[in-house]
Amino acid sequence: MSSTSKPATLGKLQHRHVGAIASVIVISLLSSLSGLPLQHTISNVWDGCLWGVADPVLHWNSLVNLLAIGLFSAGLVHGAIVTNTFVLASVLGLITHLLQFHLPSAEIAIAVSILAVGIMLITPNRSNLLIVVILGAIAGLFQGHLTGHTITGTDLTSSLIYTSGMAFTHYTVATTARKINSHSLPLAHFVGFALASIGIVFLAT
């Protein structure tokens, strides 16, 4: 592949990533506006698969949290560690709910993590990788736990399928957001202000 075709290929891939994220945002907004019930019964493996894939993007706060982690990790040398830690922690968070362990104030924790990521995007100094990994782990833990509140009446097999579907969506959305590489765009500060504002709104509500 020639040197001139590489930038064109990268540009096309970035546009596809942006298009995919935009589609997910539209789906989330439509589901929020339509008043989709927060809870649903998982009665079989098929339900577990469908809702596991869909739940992380159907609710606005969960989707924004995913995008925040993905967009911010784009500016880090080892950004993939952040997104992978987030996904693993979200699985652990879901398991804590299924095992009847209660994590208090999950929605507040998610709002705080979105606000923190927004502030870090605005500030010019690069954040320490360890701090960001810890933040991503906390955000993932509470997000997975909060996602678990949307399902009822599930058996072990369906729960495992649901968990796998949720992890797949978390990884796909966060990684796609990371590959957009927001830190290389002039809009990085705008994204930071937007996330900080959304975090404040979530805290207020």
PEQUIVEN-V628408 format. One record per helix or strand. SS is the DSSP state (H for helix, E for strand). FROM is the first residue (numbers start at 1). TO is the last residue. If there is no record, write none. Layout:
SS/FROM/TO ; SS/FROM/TO
This chain:
H/3/33 ; E/40/41 ; H/45/58 ; H/60/73 ; H/79/98 ; H/106/122 ; H/129/148 ; E/151/152 ; H/156/180 ; H/182/184 ; H/188/204
